[in-house]
Amino acid sequence: MFSNGNSSGKMAQPLLLCAATLSHRFRPSKGSTMSIASQNLLKAFFNGKAAVGAASINSDAALQIEGFESLWLQTKQFPWPVVGPSGEIEQPGPMGSVSVIPAQLKTAQQGAIQFSETSNGAVMAFMENIVARGGVFNATAYEGTPDQFVRAYRLKSCFFVPDQADRDWENKTQVTLISGTLHFHYFGETIPGNVASL
């Protein structure tokens, strides 16, 4: 059944009061709204970022191990060399004051590495061969690929400490991965690239 005009008018009054209450309750307070920057300011930000250079894409890199050059296509993840002090040295001073100076450069570095195994055991063969050679190898990290790169970094006296790998009958959607830690030394040696950008 439909109500007549008078009853509908009575029902509308609480609804109007409710809407007015909500409007007042959620009205933004002064100073809480986001400021709208001018187009010239936003353009200056845009041009500033463009002048620094295009963003580096994390996947646009490769690690190539000397003696096992083709294995770079199976090296899914690897640490990227950095330059900086290995820590800080505290110097006590009068009145309990303390100052700090940088420690020696961090040339011994480490990070996670992950290989994608092949059906013929290319990664396992690499591991066995490296162990037979004494467990140490050199490598090059490329900003790009070995054939086309912007710059490259020489890694010295590397060794791979593998995590325990596992296989799972229920895992039918993932390739076999061998993970571990790559220890290496980086002394700031770089190789000029053969392209300006990727």
Backbone torsions as a table, in degrees:
resi	resn	phi	psi	omega
1	MET	NA	146.6	179.0
2	PHE	-102.4	141.9	178.9
3	SER	-80.2	157.2	177.0
4	ASN	-77.5	177.2	-174.4
5	GLY	-61.7	-38.2	-177.3
6	ASN	-65.1	-45.4	-178.1
7	SER	-66.8	-36.6	179.2
8	SER	-67.1	-33.6	177.2
9	GLY	-65.4	-38.5	178.3
10	LYS	-65.2	-37.0	-179.8
11	MET	-71.1	-30.5	-176.5
12	ALA	-70.6	-29.0	-177.1
13	GLN	-61.6	-47.0	177.3
14	PRO	-62.2	-35.0	179.9
15	LEU	-65.3	-40.4	178.3
16	LEU	-65.2	-40.8	178.7
17	LEU	-63.9	-40.0	179.6
18	CYS	-64.3	-43.8	179.6
19	ALA	-63.2	-40.7	179.3
20	ALA	-65.7	-37.8	178.9
21	THR	-64.6	-46.1	179.2
22	LEU	-62.6	-41.0	-179.9
23	SER	-61.5	-40.7	179.5
24	HIS	-71.3	-38.5	-175.8
25	ARG	-67.8	-38.8	-175.4
26	PHE	-101.3	14.8	176.9
27	ARG	-72.4	126.3	-177.7
28	PRO	-63.2	138.2	179.0
29	SER	-76.6	164.7	-178.7
30	LYS	-64.5	134.2	178.7
31	GLY	86.7	-6.3	-177.9
32	SER	-91.4	-14.0	-180.0
33	THR	-78.4	149.5	-179.8
34	MET	-71.8	135.1	179.0
35	SER	-75.6	144.3	178.1
36	ILE	-98.3	112.8	-178.3
37	ALA	-75.6	154.5	178.9
38	SER	-72.2	157.3	179.4
39	GLN	-63.5	-35.0	179.2
40	ASN	-64.7	-38.4	178.7
41	LEU	-66.5	-44.5	178.6
42	LEU	-64.6	-36.2	177.4
43	LYS	-65.5	-36.8	178.2
44	ALA	-65.2	-40.6	175.6
45	PHE	-60.9	-46.7	-178.3
46	PHE	-60.5	-47.9	-179.5
47	ASN	-66.1	-34.8	178.2
48	GLY	-64.3	-43.3	178.2
49	LYS	-66.7	-39.0	179.9
50	ALA	-65.3	-33.8	-179.8
51	ALA	-68.8	-33.1	178.9
52	VAL	-68.2	-38.4	179.7
53	GLY	136.4	163.1	178.8
54	ALA	-69.2	153.5	-179.7
55	ALA	-65.3	140.5	176.5
56	SER	-81.3	127.5	178.6
57	ILE	-89.2	129.0	-172.5
58	ASN	-59.2	-33.2	-176.4
59	SER	-81.0	-9.7	-176.6
60	ASP	-84.5	64.3	-178.4
61	ALA	-156.7	163.0	-179.9
62	ALA	-151.3	150.0	174.7
63	LEU	-119.9	122.9	-178.9
64	GLN	-116.6	126.1	-177.8
65	ILE	-96.0	130.2	-179.6
66	GLU	-62.9	131.5	-177.8
67	GLY	90.5	-14.5	179.2
68	PHE	-137.0	51.0	-171.3
69	GLU	-58.7	-37.0	-177.3
70	SER	-71.3	-13.4	-177.1
71	LEU	-73.1	-9.9	-179.3
72	TRP	-61.3	-27.8	178.8
73	LEU	-71.1	-15.4	178.8
74	GLN	-103.4	-1.7	-177.9
75	THR	-91.2	96.0	-171.9
76	LYS	-75.4	-39.2	-174.9
77	GLN	-140.7	144.1	179.7
78	PHE	-161.2	158.1	179.3
79	PRO	-75.4	149.9	-179.9
80	TRP	-106.9	129.1	-177.6
81	PRO	-66.6	146.4	178.1
82	VAL	-132.4	166.4	179.1
83	VAL	-125.5	129.1	179.1
84	GLY	169.6	172.4	178.9
85	PRO	-68.9	155.4	-179.4
86	SER	-83.0	-5.8	-179.9
87	GLY	165.7	-157.5	-179.2
88	GLU	-128.3	152.2	176.4
89	ILE	-116.4	121.7	-179.8
90	GLU	-82.1	138.8	176.1
91	GLN	-121.7	109.3	178.9
92	PRO	-69.6	146.7	179.8
93	GLY	-132.7	-178.0	-179.0
94	PRO	-64.3	154.2	177.2
95	MET	61.2	27.7	178.0
96	GLY	76.6	10.7	-179.8
97	SER	-74.6	156.0	-179.5
98	VAL	-137.9	134.6	172.2
99	SER	-124.1	162.2	-178.0
100	VAL	-129.6	149.0	173.3
101	ILE	-130.3	154.5	-178.4
102	PRO	-70.2	142.6	175.2
103	ALA	-78.5	178.9	-179.9
104	GLN	-58.1	155.6	-179.3
105	LEU	-58.0	146.4	179.6
106	LYS	-87.3	93.9	179.4
107	THR	-94.4	-28.9	175.3
108	ALA	-88.1	114.0	-175.4
109	GLN	-128.4	169.0	-179.4
110	GLN	-158.2	161.2	178.0
111	GLY	-177.2	171.3	-177.5
112	ALA	-70.6	141.9	174.7
113	ILE	-135.3	147.7	-176.3
114	GLN	-144.4	127.9	178.4
115	PHE	-109.6	146.1	173.1
116	SER	-98.1	113.4	-176.1
117	GLU	-72.5	151.4	177.9
118	THR	-104.5	166.9	-178.3
119	SER	-67.2	-23.6	178.0
120	ASN	-97.2	10.4	173.0
121	GLY	72.3	42.8	-178.2
122	ALA	-64.5	-39.1	-179.0
123	VAL	-70.5	-41.5	177.9
124	MET	-63.6	-39.1	176.8
125	ALA	-63.0	-39.4	176.9
126	PHE	-61.4	-47.0	-179.0
127	MET	-61.4	-43.5	179.8
128	GLU	-65.9	-39.6	-179.5
129	ASN	-66.7	-42.0	179.6
130	ILE	-63.8	-42.5	178.8
131	VAL	-61.4	-40.3	178.4
132	ALA	-63.7	-26.2	179.7
133	ARG	-89.0	-0.8	-178.6
134	GLY	111.2	-2.9	174.3
135	GLY	86.6	0.3	-175.0
136	VAL	-118.1	142.2	-180.0
137	PHE	-150.5	165.9	173.8
138	ASN	-106.4	158.9	-178.7
139	ALA	-151.3	167.3	177.2
140	THR	-131.7	129.2	176.5
141	ALA	-98.9	125.6	-175.5
142	TYR	-108.1	135.9	166.5
143	GLU	-85.4	84.0	-171.6
144	GLY	129.8	-136.5	176.7
145	THR	-123.3	166.6	178.4
146	PRO	-58.4	-27.1	-179.5
147	ASP	-88.5	-26.4	-175.6
148	GLN	-144.9	105.6	-174.8
149	PHE	-145.3	153.9	178.8
150	VAL	-83.2	-40.4	175.9
151	ARG	-159.4	164.9	179.3
152	ALA	-142.4	158.8	-175.7
153	TYR	-128.8	131.5	-179.7
154	ARG	-87.7	126.6	177.3
155	LEU	-108.5	129.0	-174.9
156	LYS	-110.8	150.0	174.0
157	SER	46.3	57.5	179.5
158	CYS	-85.7	152.5	167.3
159	PHE	-149.0	149.7	-172.5
160	PHE	-109.3	123.2	175.5
161	VAL	-106.6	104.5	-174.7
162	PRO	-78.1	147.1	166.9
163	ASP	-80.9	164.4	177.1
164	GLN	-70.3	120.7	178.5
165	ALA	-82.7	161.0	177.2
166	ASP	-145.6	157.8	174.4
167	ARG	-123.6	150.5	-173.4
168	ASP	-139.3	121.8	-179.6
169	TRP	-60.7	-30.3	-177.5
170	GLU	-82.3	-12.5	-177.2
171	ASN	-89.7	94.3	-177.9
172	LYS	-106.3	7.2	-173.5
173	THR	-121.7	11.3	-176.3
174	GLN	-137.5	142.0	176.0
175	VAL	-74.9	161.3	179.8
176	THR	-75.8	125.0	-178.2
177	LEU	-116.2	139.2	174.6
178	ILE	-116.6	116.3	-174.2
179	SER	-111.9	165.6	177.2
180	GLY	173.6	-159.8	-179.5
181	THR	-119.6	131.3	175.3
182	LEU	-101.0	119.0	173.6
183	HIS	-98.8	136.7	-177.5
184	PHE	-155.3	169.8	176.9
185	HIS	-121.6	133.1	178.8
186	TYR	-126.9	123.6	-176.2
187	PHE	-113.7	22.6	177.7
188	GLY	80.7	13.0	179.5
189	GLU	-79.5	122.0	-179.6
190	THR	-121.3	161.2	177.3
191	ILE	-121.8	126.4	178.4
192	PRO	-61.0	144.0	-179.0
193	GLY	-79.5	168.8	177.7
194	ASN	-107.3	3.2	174.2
195	VAL	-136.8	155.1	179.6
196	ALA	-79.0	-34.0	-179.8
197	SER	-155.1	161.5	-178.4
198	LEU	-90.1	NA	NA
